[in-house]
Amino acid sequence: MDIVVEDAKRLQYVIRALELIGYVHRGNMGIEGREAFRVPNDSIKHNLYACTKDCTALKNHLFLRDHLRANEQSRNEYGNIKRRLASAAMSIDECVEGKTAFIVNVLSKSDLTVQELDNIKSLMKKV
């Protein structure tokens, strides 16, 4: 899930509000314009990010979402990948690595620049 703010100045307020309700701020984890959070222990597991409206990570998430909504074959393929990874009880790093090729292939059809795509690939290897 992404919380989208107008500009980076507002991120500090979102960080503080989320910390007040139990989220743990993990920093930007190498991705400018995006802040990551660990869920409270009693919550259903999910990924939560606060990001600026123009950051590459948000463009990535929205393009992937829109592509999967519009393309049943890709949606089924991605679902199969995620089910396979979940059933293998892999670490988060292995799960990210297992999805990387599919995600980068989808994102290569977006308006992301070659540099942005290379940056996404390198960041996915660091998770």
N, CA, C and O atoms as a DFTB+ gen file, in Angstrom:
508 C
 N C O
     1  1       0.839      -1.172       0.000
     2  2       0.000       0.000       0.000
     3  2       0.884       1.235       0.000
     4  3       1.940       1.271       0.633
     5  1       0.434       2.226      -0.713
     6  2       1.164       3.484      -0.787
     7  2       0.308       4.629      -0.247
     8  3      -0.857       4.780      -0.618
     9  1       0.896       5.419       0.620
    10  2       0.302       6.686       1.040
    11  2       1.021       7.741       0.217
    12  3       2.247       7.838       0.278
    13  1       0.289       8.526      -0.543
    14  2       0.894       9.487      -1.461
    15  2       0.734      10.897      -0.905
    16  3      -0.360      11.307      -0.519
    17  1       1.850      11.636      -0.872
    18  2       1.835      13.022      -0.411
    19  2       2.314      13.930      -1.539
    20  3       3.002      13.492      -2.462
    21  1       1.940      15.189      -1.447
    22  2       2.289      16.163      -2.484
    23  2       3.792      16.355      -2.632
    24  3       4.312      16.365      -3.748
    25  1       4.489      16.507      -1.515
    26  2       5.923      16.757      -1.598
    27  2       6.643      16.172      -0.381
    28  3       6.014      15.775       0.600
    29  1       7.941      16.129      -0.467
    30  2       8.776      15.492       0.560
    31  2       8.637      16.149       1.928
    32  3       8.832      15.491       2.950
    33  1       8.304      17.430       1.961
    34  2       8.154      18.117       3.245
    35  2       7.051      17.495       4.104
    36  3       7.113      17.552       5.332
    37  1       6.068      16.915       3.474
    38  2       4.935      16.335       4.200
    39  2       5.219      14.917       4.707
    40  3       4.481      14.405       5.549
    41  1       6.262      14.291       4.211
    42  2       6.569      12.924       4.636
    43  2       6.802      12.829       6.140
    44  3       6.400      11.849       6.768
    45  1       7.446      13.833       6.721
    46  2       7.733      13.784       8.155
    47  2       6.453      13.678       8.989
    48  3       6.454      13.020      10.029
    49  1       5.374      14.308       8.555
    50  2       4.109      14.246       9.282
    51  2       3.470      12.864       9.171
    52  3       2.901      12.351      10.134
    53  1       3.572      12.276       7.990
    54  2       3.039      10.928       7.781
    55  2       3.832       9.927       8.615
    56  3       3.251       9.042       9.244
    57  1       5.147      10.065       8.623
    58  2       6.002       9.164       9.413
    59  2       5.592       9.214      10.879
    60  3       5.397       8.175      11.510
    61  1       5.464      10.404      11.412
    62  2       5.106      10.562      12.828
    63  2       3.720       9.972      13.116
    64  3       3.543       9.282      14.120
    65  1       2.746      10.234      12.257
    66  2       1.390       9.715      12.463
    67  2       1.377       8.188      12.449
    68  3       0.703       7.565      13.269
    69  1       2.118       7.588      11.525
    70  2       2.163       6.128      11.455
    71  2       2.875       5.531      12.669
    72  3       2.473       4.482      13.173
    73  1       3.924       6.193      13.132
    74  2       4.620       5.713      14.335
    75  2       3.689       5.749      15.548
    76  3       3.749       4.869      16.407
    77  1       2.840       6.757      15.614
    78  2       1.904       6.877      16.737
    79  2       0.902       5.722      16.790
    80  3       0.393       5.392      17.861
    81  1       0.619       5.111      15.646
    82  2      -0.316       3.985      15.643
    83  2       0.400       2.634      15.541
    84  3      -0.228       1.612      15.264
    85  1       1.720       2.640      15.766
    86  2       2.443       1.383      15.901
    87  2       3.323       0.936      14.753
    88  3       4.008      -0.080      14.871
    89  1       3.327       1.658      13.647
    90  2       4.212       1.290      12.543
    91  2       5.649       1.664      12.890
    92  3       5.889       2.636      13.607
    93  1       6.597       0.892      12.383
    94  2       8.015       1.157      12.614
    95  2       8.598       1.710      11.310
    96  3       8.555       1.052      10.270
    97  1       9.135       2.908      11.381
    98  2       9.727       3.552      10.205
    99  2      11.051       2.883       9.879
   100  3      11.915       2.769      10.748
   101  1      11.221       2.442       8.649
   102  2      12.427       1.741       8.216
   103  2      13.326       2.607       7.333
   104  3      14.363       2.138       6.863
   105  1      12.945       3.851       7.104
   106  2      13.727       4.723       6.235
   107  2      13.355       4.515       4.782
   108  3      12.377       3.836       4.469
   109  1      14.149       5.109       3.890
   110  2      13.809       5.010       2.467
   111  2      14.381       3.757       1.808
   112  3      14.041       3.456       0.664
   113  1      15.230       3.036       2.501
   114  2      15.804       1.781       2.009
   115  2      16.422       1.950       0.613
   116  3      16.357       1.051      -0.225
   117  1      17.016       3.116       0.393
   118  2      17.711       3.365      -0.866
   119  2      16.835       3.887      -1.986
   120  3      17.311       4.053      -3.109
   121  1      15.573       4.149      -1.711
   122  2      14.659       4.607      -2.755
   123  2      14.187       6.013      -2.402
   124  3      13.364       6.202      -1.507
   125  1      14.721       6.990      -3.119
   126  2      14.389       8.387      -2.856
   127  2      12.908       8.657      -3.077
   128  3      12.308       8.176      -4.039
   129  1      12.332       9.434      -2.168
   130  2      10.935       9.811      -2.287
   131  2       9.967       8.794      -1.719
   132  3       8.752       8.981      -1.791
   133  1      10.503       7.699      -1.146
   134  2       9.643       6.652      -0.583
   135  2      10.155       6.242       0.786
   136  3      11.350       5.999       0.953
   137  1       9.278       6.164       1.754
   138  2       9.623       5.724       3.108
   139  2       8.881       4.424       3.395
   140  3       7.689       4.307       3.114
   141  1       9.590       3.454       3.952
   142  2       9.013       2.131       4.212
   143  2       8.682       1.971       5.692
   144  3       9.300       2.593       6.556
   145  1       7.689       1.119       5.963
   146  2       7.236       0.888       7.336
   147  2       7.022      -0.595       7.592
   148  3       6.550      -1.330       6.724
   149  1       7.376      -1.020       8.798
   150  2       7.075      -2.371       9.271
   151  2       5.749      -2.291      10.016
   152  3       5.503      -1.355      10.777
   153  1       4.904      -3.287       9.785
   154  2       3.572      -3.273      10.391
   155  2       3.650      -3.582      11.886
   156  3       4.580      -4.250      12.338
   157  1       2.675      -3.094      12.648
   158  2       2.613      -3.479      14.057
   159  2       2.475      -4.998      14.179
   160  3       1.899      -5.638      13.298
   161  1       2.988      -5.568      15.243
   162  2       3.014      -7.029      15.412
   163  2       1.649      -7.695      15.331
   164  3       1.554      -8.843      14.897
   165  1       0.600      -7.009      15.735
   166  2      -0.726      -7.623      15.757
   167  2      -1.520      -7.395      14.468
   168  3      -2.709      -7.708      14.410
   169  1      -0.879      -6.859      13.454
   170  2      -1.561      -6.560      12.194
   171  2      -1.374      -7.666      11.173
   172  3      -0.446      -8.469      11.262
   173  1      -2.267      -7.689      10.208
   174  2      -2.101      -8.571       9.057
   175  2      -0.879      -8.070       8.295
   176  3      -0.723      -6.867       8.090
   177  1      -0.008      -8.994       7.875
   178  2       1.208      -8.585       7.175
   179  2       0.865      -7.857       5.877
   180  3       0.002      -8.281       5.109
   181  1       1.570      -6.752       5.663
   182  2       1.435      -5.991       4.430
   183  2       2.637      -5.056       4.296
   184  3       3.334      -4.777       5.271
   185  1       2.859      -4.590       3.102
   186  2       3.898      -3.596       2.851
   187  2       3.229      -2.230       2.826
   188  3       2.216      -2.032       2.155
   189  1       3.809      -1.294       3.565
   190  2       3.259       0.056       3.595
   191  2       4.372       1.047       3.308
   192  3       5.444       0.990       3.909
   193  1       4.103       1.954       2.383
   194  2       5.059       2.975       2.001
   195  2       4.362       4.332       1.992
   196  3       3.175       4.433       1.684
   197  1       5.108       5.358       2.330
   198  2       4.662       6.735       2.134
   199  2       5.599       7.314       1.080
   200  3       6.820       7.216       1.203
   201  1       5.030       7.906       0.060
   202  2       5.886       8.399      -1.017
   203  2       5.346       9.697      -1.602
   204  3       4.173      10.039      -1.455
   205  1       6.243      10.397      -2.263
   206  2       5.838      11.620      -2.946
   207  2       5.155      11.247      -4.257
   208  3       5.408      10.185      -4.826
   209  1       4.289      12.137      -4.723
   210  2       3.479      11.835      -5.900
   211  2       4.291      11.645      -7.175
   212  3       3.784      11.092      -8.151
   213  1       5.540      12.093      -7.181
   214  2       6.342      12.000      -8.396
   215  2       7.513      11.026      -8.289
   216  3       8.392      11.040      -9.151
   217  1       7.552      10.192      -7.271
   218  2       8.704       9.298      -7.119
   219  2       8.573       8.077      -8.033
   220  3       7.471       7.638      -8.363
   221  1       9.711       7.554      -8.423
   222  2       9.758       6.408      -9.330
   223  2       9.050       5.194      -8.732
   224  3       8.373       4.459      -9.451
   225  1       9.200       4.977      -7.427
   226  2       8.568       3.815      -6.795
   227  2       7.051       3.841      -6.966
   228  3       6.438       2.800      -7.201
   229  1       6.445       5.015      -6.852
   230  2       4.999       5.113      -7.039
   231  2       4.632       4.846      -8.494
   232  3       3.672       4.124      -8.763
   233  1       5.381       5.417      -9.438
   234  2       5.111       5.150     -10.851
   235  2       5.187       3.650     -11.122
   236  3       4.354       3.105     -11.847
   237  1       6.177       2.988     -10.545
   238  2       6.365       1.551     -10.665
   239  2       5.122       0.816     -10.166
   240  3       4.563      -0.011     -10.887
   241  1       4.683       1.109      -8.935
   242  2       3.536       0.432      -8.342
   243  2       2.265       0.653      -9.168
   244  3       1.511      -0.288      -9.417
   245  1       2.035       1.886      -9.587
   246  2       0.809       2.195     -10.319
   247  2       0.793       1.563     -11.704
   248  3      -0.245       1.076     -12.154
   249  1       1.940       1.568     -12.385
   250  2       1.972       0.946     -13.707
   251  2       1.735      -0.554     -13.590
   252  3       0.956      -1.121     -14.356
   253  1       2.406      -1.204     -12.629
   254  2       2.219      -2.643     -12.437
   255  2       0.756      -2.942     -12.097
   256  3       0.168      -3.869     -12.656
   257  1       0.169      -2.165     -11.187
   258  2      -1.240      -2.352     -10.820
   259  2      -2.152      -2.229     -12.040
   260  3      -3.001      -3.086     -12.283
   261  1      -1.966      -1.158     -12.798
   262  2      -2.827      -0.915     -13.954
   263  2      -2.642      -1.991     -15.020
   264  3      -3.609      -2.421     -15.649
   265  1      -1.399      -2.425     -15.221
   266  2      -1.127      -3.486     -16.193
   267  2      -1.835      -4.774     -15.786
   268  3      -2.464      -5.429     -16.617
   269  1      -1.734      -5.137     -14.518
   270  2      -2.363      -6.381     -14.052
   271  2      -3.889      -6.290     -14.124
   272  3      -4.550      -7.281     -14.435
   273  1      -4.445      -5.135     -13.847
   274  2      -5.899      -4.971     -13.957
   275  2      -6.381      -5.171     -15.392
   276  3      -7.463      -5.713     -15.618
   277  1      -5.579      -4.736     -16.356
   278  2      -5.990      -4.752     -17.755
   279  2      -5.582      -6.015     -18.504
   280  3      -6.061      -6.249     -19.613
   281  1      -4.719      -6.823     -17.931
   282  2      -4.161      -7.949     -18.676
   283  2      -4.329      -9.246     -17.880
   284  3      -3.558      -9.531     -16.964
   285  1      -5.338     -10.015     -18.242
   286  2      -5.650     -11.243     -17.510
   287  2      -4.502     -12.249     -17.548
   288  3      -4.219     -12.893     -16.538
   289  1      -3.845     -12.394     -18.682
   290  2      -2.738     -13.352     -18.780
   291  2      -1.603     -12.977     -17.819
   292  3      -1.072     -13.837     -17.117
   293  1      -1.237     -11.703     -17.791
   294  2      -0.192     -11.260     -16.865
   295  2      -0.643     -11.416     -15.418
   296  3       0.140     -11.810     -14.554
   297  1      -1.910     -11.106     -15.160
   298  2      -2.447     -11.232     -13.805
   299  2      -2.350     -12.678     -13.330
   300  3      -1.946     -12.938     -12.196
   301  1      -2.722     -13.617     -14.196
   302  2      -2.642     -15.032     -13.838
   303  2      -1.190     -15.474     -13.635
   304  3      -0.883     -16.208     -12.696
   305  1      -0.316     -15.025     -14.511
   306  2       1.102     -15.387     -14.393
   307  2       1.687     -14.855     -13.079
   308  3       2.389     -15.578     -12.373
   309  1       1.399     -13.605     -12.758
   310  2       1.917     -13.015     -11.525
   311  2       1.335     -13.724     -10.299
   312  3       2.046     -13.973      -9.326
   313  1       0.056     -14.043     -10.352
   314  2      -0.571     -14.785      -9.262
   315  2       0.086     -16.140      -9.061
   316  3       0.328     -16.554      -7.927
   317  1       0.376     -16.832     -10.157
   318  2       1.044     -18.134     -10.066
   319  2       2.444     -17.999      -9.467
   320  3       2.857     -18.822      -8.650
   321  1       3.163     -16.969      -9.874
   322  2       4.502     -16.727      -9.323
   323  2       4.399     -16.493      -7.818
   324  3       5.146     -17.092      -7.045
   325  1       3.499     -15.645      -7.409
   326  2       3.363     -15.326      -5.979
   327  2       2.920     -16.544      -5.164
   328  3       3.412     -16.754      -4.055
   329  1       2.003     -17.342      -5.697
   330  2       1.577     -18.556      -4.981
   331  2       2.739     -19.535      -4.840
   332  3       2.935     -20.123      -3.777
   333  1       3.509     -19.707      -5.915
   334  2       4.657     -20.612      -5.874
   335  2       5.673     -20.143      -4.840
   336  3       6.191     -20.948      -4.066
   337  1       5.956     -18.861      -4.825
   338  2       6.921     -18.321      -3.865
   339  2       6.400     -18.448      -2.431
   340  3       7.161     -18.772      -1.520
   341  1       5.116     -18.194      -2.232
   342  2       4.539     -18.287      -0.883
   343  2       4.555     -19.726      -0.375
   344  3       4.808     -19.964       0.805
   345  1       4.286     -20.681      -1.257
   346  2       4.240     -22.085      -0.820
   347  2       5.627     -22.651      -0.552
   348  3       5.757     -23.671       0.125
   349  1       6.658     -22.007      -1.070
   350  2       8.026     -22.494      -0.876
   351  2       8.638     -21.990       0.431
   352  3       9.784     -22.317       0.741
   353  1       7.893     -21.205       1.194
   354  2       8.369     -20.668       2.488
   355  2       9.744     -20.025       2.343
   356  3      10.658     -20.304       3.119
   357  1       9.876     -19.173       1.352
   358  2      11.144     -18.495       1.091
   359  2      11.286     -17.249       1.958
   360  3      10.315     -16.751       2.528
   361  1      12.513     -16.762       2.041
   362  2      12.756     -15.493       2.724
   363  2      12.208     -14.365       1.863
   364  3      11.924     -14.562       0.681
   365  1      12.060     -13.189       2.448
   366  2      11.572     -12.034       1.692
   367  2      12.507     -11.726       0.527
   368  3      12.047     -11.359      -0.554
   369  1      13.818     -11.874       0.738
   370  2      14.780     -11.627      -0.339
   371  2      14.561     -12.588      -1.500
   372  3      14.608     -12.179      -2.660
   373  1      14.324     -13.849      -1.201
   374  2      14.094     -14.839      -2.254
   375  2      12.775     -14.576      -2.982
   376  3      12.678     -14.773      -4.193
   377  1      11.765     -14.130      -2.238
   378  2      10.480     -13.803      -2.867
   379  2      10.628     -12.626      -3.822
   380  3      10.110     -12.658      -4.938
   381  1      11.334     -11.589      -3.383
   382  2      11.561     -10.430      -4.255
   383  2      12.330     -10.864      -5.494
   384  3      11.970     -10.491      -6.611
   385  1      13.375     -11.643      -5.309
   386  2      14.168     -12.118      -6.444
   387  2      13.311     -12.946      -7.399
   388  3      13.476     -12.863      -8.616
   389  1      12.400     -13.740      -6.850
   390  2      11.541     -14.579      -7.679
   391  2      10.546     -13.801      -8.519
   392  3      10.068     -14.309      -9.534
   393  1      10.224     -12.574      -8.118
   394  2       9.275     -11.734      -8.855
   395  2       9.963     -10.731      -9.776
   396  3       9.323     -10.149     -10.652
   397  1      11.260     -10.527      -9.581
   398  2      11.960      -9.433     -10.255
   399  2      11.860      -9.489     -11.774
   400  3      11.525      -8.481     -12.397
   401  1      12.138     -10.628     -12.383
   402  2      12.128     -10.716     -13.850
   403  2      10.755     -10.358     -14.412
   404  3      10.654      -9.627     -15.398
   405  1       9.699     -10.874     -13.784
   406  2       8.341     -10.574     -14.249
   407  2       8.057      -9.081     -14.140
   408  3       7.581      -8.465     -15.094
   409  1       8.347      -8.498     -12.977
   410  2       8.046      -7.086     -12.746
   411  2       8.839      -6.199     -13.697
   412  3       8.279      -5.271     -14.281
   413  1      10.123      -6.467     -13.861
   414  2      10.946      -5.648     -14.757
   415  2      10.449      -5.768     -16.194
   416  3      10.454      -4.783     -16.933
   417  1      10.023      -6.955     -16.596
   418  2       9.478      -7.129     -17.941
   419  2       8.231      -6.266     -18.132
   420  3       8.090      -5.606     -19.162
   421  1       7.337      -6.264     -17.160
   422  2       6.129      -5.425     -17.248
   423  2       6.520      -3.955     -17.274
   424  3       6.022      -3.191     -18.101
   425  1       7.414      -3.556     -16.364
   426  2       7.802      -2.145     -16.281
   427  2       8.542      -1.666     -17.526
   428  3       8.556      -0.469     -17.814
   429  1       9.150      -2.579     -18.258
   430  2       9.859      -2.177     -19.485
   431  2       8.885      -1.636     -20.532
   432  3       9.300      -0.992     -21.496
   433  1       7.600      -1.896     -20.343
   434  2       6.571      -1.405     -21.262
   435  2       6.010      -0.045     -20.819
   436  3       5.134       0.520     -21.473
   437  1       6.527       0.464     -19.708
   438  2       6.036       1.734     -19.159
   439  2       6.856       2.897     -19.708
   440  3       7.710       2.717     -20.576
   441  1       6.584       4.087     -19.188
   442  2       7.348       5.263     -19.597
   443  2       8.568       5.502     -18.700
   444  3       9.176       6.571     -18.756
   445  1       8.927       4.512     -17.874
   446  2      10.137       4.642     -17.069
   447  2      11.353       4.691     -17.993
   448  3      11.386       4.022     -19.026
   449  1      12.332       5.475     -17.618
   450  2      13.544       5.564     -18.418
   451  2      14.396       4.321     -18.198
   452  3      14.170       3.562     -17.256
   453  1      15.366       4.121     -19.065
   454  2      16.300       2.999     -18.914
   455  2      17.014       3.114     -17.575
   456  3      17.222       2.111     -16.892
   457  1      17.387       4.319     -17.202
   458  2      18.066       4.534     -15.920
   459  2      17.143       4.169     -14.751
   460  3      17.588       3.537     -13.793
   461  1      15.873       4.556     -14.818
   462  2      14.934       4.208     -13.750
   463  2      14.755       2.690     -13.663
   464  3      14.709       2.132     -12.567
   465  1      14.654       2.024     -14.815
   466  2      14.524       0.561     -14.822
   467  2      15.771      -0.104     -14.245
   468  3      15.664      -1.049     -13.463
   469  1      16.944       0.379     -14.622
   470  2      18.189      -0.173     -14.073
   471  2      18.252       0.029     -12.568
   472  3      18.700      -0.850     -11.831
   473  1      17.799       1.200     -12.114
   474  2      17.782       1.484     -10.683
   475  2      16.835       0.529      -9.951
   476  3      17.173       0.024      -8.880
   477  1      15.669       0.281     -10.515
   478  2      14.703      -0.646      -9.913
   479  2      15.312      -2.041      -9.830
   480  3      15.216      -2.701      -8.796
   481  1      15.940      -2.493     -10.920
   482  2      16.566      -3.825     -10.911
   483  2      17.627      -3.928      -9.824
   484  3      17.681      -4.924      -9.102
   485  1      18.466      -2.914      -9.701
   486  2      19.547      -2.972      -8.709
   487  2      18.986      -2.921      -7.290
   488  3      19.507      -3.589      -6.396
   489  1      17.934      -2.139      -7.074
   490  2      17.339      -2.066      -5.742
   491  2      16.655      -3.356      -5.360
   492  3      16.677      -3.741      -4.191
   493  1      16.043      -4.039      -6.321
   494  2      15.370      -5.295      -6.040
   495  2      16.391      -6.381      -5.639
   496  3      16.053      -7.314      -4.910
   497  1      17.594      -6.255      -6.103
   498  2      18.645      -7.211      -5.740
   499  2      19.173      -6.949      -4.326
   500  3      19.777      -7.835      -3.720
   501  1      18.951      -5.742      -3.795
   502  2      19.479      -5.364      -2.483
   503  2      18.522      -5.642      -1.342
   504  3      18.914      -5.544      -0.179
   505  1      17.284      -5.984      -1.639
   506  2      16.263      -6.113      -0.577
   507  2      16.682      -7.074       0.500
   508  3      15.938      -7.291       1.457
